[in-house]
Amino acid sequence: MSNIKSVIVATGSYIPPRVIENQHFLNHSFFEKDGTPQARKNEEAIEKFKAITEIEERRYAEDDLNASDLAFLAAKDALESSGIDAEELDYIVVAHNFGDVAKGSNRVDMIPTLASRVKHKLGIINPDCVAYDLPFGCPGWLQGMIQADYFIKSGDAKKVLVIGAETLSRIVDPHDKDTMIYADGAGATILAAVADTDSGVLSHKAQSHTVDQAYFLRMEPSCNPAHQSDARYLKMDGRKVYEYALTHVPKVMKAALEKAGVEAREVKKVLVHQANGKMDEAILKRFFKLYNAEAPAGIMPMTIAKLGNSSVATVPTLLDLILKGEMEGHTVKAGDVLLFASVGAGMNINAMVYRMPHPKSLSGGEGLA
């Protein structure tokens, strides 16, 4: 196999139709992490929240759909929009954090794996299509893409479906103001082996910091002392996560570019995990500062204002919207370099450099190795 590259030949997403605006939280009883009632009025807290995160609304999954359902719908979208036969898939990788969590239960359900559930829902018979899950925090989808690239370049696979799906709305504490950050959704991508091309995945870099940072995100009881039970909710040290991201993410992005032999000025779009609007803007600024440069206008498309933080789903959903012409003011063309980056629980960071191929490589079959 000569010069095999991993090329994105299909994308799909599922954005739940249920819109939750910030006003939804006006009547919530919020408590601080130490269990004391929030002193600030909800109206003020919500305005400050919007100013920091840029989130105006988010999407919640329908009550009868779980994360595996969202993953299936995103996968179905990718397959149908590309014409790829699901039986040709060598791997299905589903990145998530909490498995299927039924509405109102707060119970994690991971057996069988979400990937196996997706393969079942797709009706795939081929036993050589291996389905497995990847819990890696918010960078899970991107880590799945990295693994898929290794499978393809080793000759072990020709087509890999990578999905990021999450229903964070079902694992957050209604008494913690951080609950306003999180959202639900799913995004899917199919990577395929393409021979003799200078496009596709060029490089990637990942890191895990655990000595002092492992528990910046964790599971704990409710902030409300009167609402104690065996239930555990997603908790975050927001300030520490912010400082960690600004310190480490730009360096990993730069390391990935250096591996690819690509200059920062060649990057046309930066697709970063939609975690916090202000944090993402600061990451971009710090990254270009490493090159003594200013970030070009319009280089970082953002969906967080309307879709919130859907964890592993944010980047693949963003990519799907761009490639399908549904992100106003953002387009890509053959030869453009995209820089992906993500950060999240663990603490984990990753980045990937990708060059857009000629349109024929996105047809789902032509030019495949």
C-alpha positions, -999 to +999 in steps of 0.1 A: +000+000+000+017+032-012+009+066+003-024+057+019-042+086+035-073+087+057-098+110+039-132+121+052-157+108+027-189+113+046-203+134+075-236+134+093-252+149+124-283+148+146-292+181+162-322+176+185-351+199+176-359+207+212-345+243+219-338+253+255-333+290+258-315+306+288-348+318+302-355+281+309-333+285+340-349+316+355-368+296+381-340+272+390-327+271+426-289+274+422-263+266+449-226+271+451-202+242+452-200+245+490-238+240+493-247+277+500-275+293+480-264+314+451-264+350+463-268+365+428-303+367+413-309+342+385-314+370+359-279+384+368-264+349+369-278+341+334-265+373+319-230+368+333-231+332+321-240+343+286-213+370+286-186+344+295-198+314+275-217+331+246-244+305+250-279+318+243-296+284+239-289+247+237-305+215+224-319+187+245-327+152+232-363+141+229-374+121+260-377+088+241-342+090+225-309+080+242-273+087+232-272+056+211-303+067+192-287+101+184-255+083+173-275+060+150-293+090+135-260+108+128-245+077+113-276+072+092-273+107+079-236+102+070-243+069+052-274+082+033-259+115+023-228+097+009-243+065-006-218+043+013-229+008+020-228+002+058-216-034+052-183-020+040-174-005+073-144-021+091-149-003+124-176+017+142-162+038+170-186+057+193-171+083+216-192+093+246-189+098+284-220+083+300-236+058+277-273+057+274-290+076+302-328+074+302-347+106+308-351+111+346-330+081+356-294+095+360-282+059+355-254+050+331-261+021+307-231+009+286-239-028+281-240-036+252-216-009+240-232+021+222-212+011+191-228-024+191-262-007+195-255+015+165-243-015+144-275-033+154-297-004+145-280+000+112-287-037+105-250-045+097-245-082+093-207-082+085-189-097+116-157-081+105-171-047+113-158-042+148-178-020+171-164-004+202-168+026+225-142+053+234-146+073+266-120+100+265-139+131+277-149+158+253-119+150+229-134+115+224-146+120+188-112+134+177-094+106+195-116+082+176-105+099+144-068+095+154-074+057+161-092+053+128-062+070+110-039+044+125-062+015+115-063+028+079-026+036+076-017+002+090-038-015+063-062-030+088-092-009+076-105+009+046-136+025+060-141+036+096-172+052+111-164+075+140-193+090+160-195+114+189-228+113+208-239+125+242-270+135+263-253+156+289-286+172+299-294+140+318-263+138+339-261+174+352-272+188+385-302+211+381-290+231+412-255+238+397-253+268+374-228+249+352-258+229+340-265+257+316-234+249+296-243+214+286-264+201+256-272+170+236-264+159+201-244+136+178-220+139+149-206+112+126-177+110+102-165+082+078-128+080+071-117+060+041-084+048+027-074+068-004-042+060-023-017+084-038-031+117-024-015+146-005-048+153+012-066+138+042-052+134+077-017+148+078-009+145+115-022+145+150-010+149+186-026+140+220-017+145+256-031+135+290-023+154+322-033+136+354-009+145+382-028+175+394-055+178+367-073+144+366-103+155+387-110+189+373-142+172+360-157+145+381-190+130+394-203+143+428-237+147+447-259+177+441-249+211+452-283+214+470-279+200+506-316+192+507-314+172+475-290+144+486-293+109+472-271+082+456-272+101+423-240+116+410-238+145+387-211+160+364-191+187+383-164+210+370-138+233+384-144+259+356-116+283+364-090+255+365-103+240+333-101+274+316-065+280+328-055+245+319-069+248+284-052+281+277-018+268+289-018+235+271-042+234+241-023+259+219+010+240+224-006+207+213-021+225+182+013+238+173+029+203+179+004+188+154+012+214+128+049+209+132+045+171+127+026+178+095+052+204+083+024+230+079+027+267+088+001+284+109-005+308+080-017+279+059-046+270+082-079+281+067-102+269+095-097+260+132-124+236+144-121+236+182-144+219+207-173+242+215-168+243+252-170+280+261-170+309+237-146+331+255-123+302+263-122+291+226-114+326+215-086+328+241-072+295+229-071+307+193-054+340+203-028+321+224-021+297+195-014+324+170+007+342+195+030+312+195+038+323+159+039+360+167+008+365+147-028+376+150-057+352+144-073+358+110-109+370+110-135+342+105-110+314+109-129+298+138-165+289+131-187+287+163-219+269+170-219+272+208-243+302+210-271+281+196-261+245+203-243+247+236-216+223+247-226+188+235-192+173+244-179+148+219-206+159+194-195+195+190-167+192+165-182+165+142-215+184+141-197+216+133-177+199+105-209+184+090-226+218+090-197+234+072-193+206+046-230+207+038-231+245+034-252+251+065-227+274+084-232+309+071-200+326+062-179+294+064-169+273+034-139+251+026-124+240-007-099+214-020-064+221-006-076+240+025-059+230+057-082+224+087-069+223+123-090+204+148-085+206+186-103+195+217-099+195+255-118+178+282-122+155+312-092+135+321-076+159+315-071+151+278-061+172+248-058+164+211-053+181+178-054+169+141-043+185+109-063+178+078-061+189+042-093+190+022-092+166-008-106+169-043-144+165-043-141+131-060-125+117-028-157+126-010-179+106-033-178+075-011-159+052-034-139+068-062-102+068-057-104+045-026-075+022-020 
